[in-house]
Amino acid sequence: MKAAKIATALLSAALLAGCVGTRDHRGSVIDTELVSSIQIGVDNKEAVERLLGRPTFTSEFDENEWYYVSQDTKTVAFTRPRVLDQTVLHITFDQAGNVASIQQTDEQLIARINPVNDRTPTLGRKRTLWDDIFGNIGVVNSPSGQGNPGQ
């Protein structure tokens, strides 16, 4: 009887431990002192990369726009991660490669989207499960590849 109580207590503790949640850091580590030491018009891409490391990503349309993203999240059990703190540092360079501007934002700009029905609308015919399973019968060995088994 005593062993059953101990086993129940251990099992309960293990289950509750999963509900505590885990904290996680994602992305760059942005040091505010290093960011404040960057001088507009003086520092260039190499100096910024030495101070902050490689950017998290660069702009698709302009290689002179660098982004450093830092995010702290908390996840409880099987839920989606919740953002506790986020910093996005946007550094723009001029054509010569010198720092032109520095902008910093926080988690207030996170966009919350709500997809509709978790489906992407497409043009064309709608296939059913039966079409997917049986749709290729007669197509594989037909001479035209169009699969008209009646001919």
Secondary structure, DSSP 8 states (H G I E B T S, - for coil): -HHHHHHHHHHHHHHHHHHH-EEEEEE----HHHHHT--TTT-BHHHHHHHH-S-SEE-SS-TTEEEEEEEEEEE-TTS--EEEEEEEEEEEE-TTSBEEEEEEEEGGG------STT----SS----HHHHHHTTTTTTT-SSSS--TT-
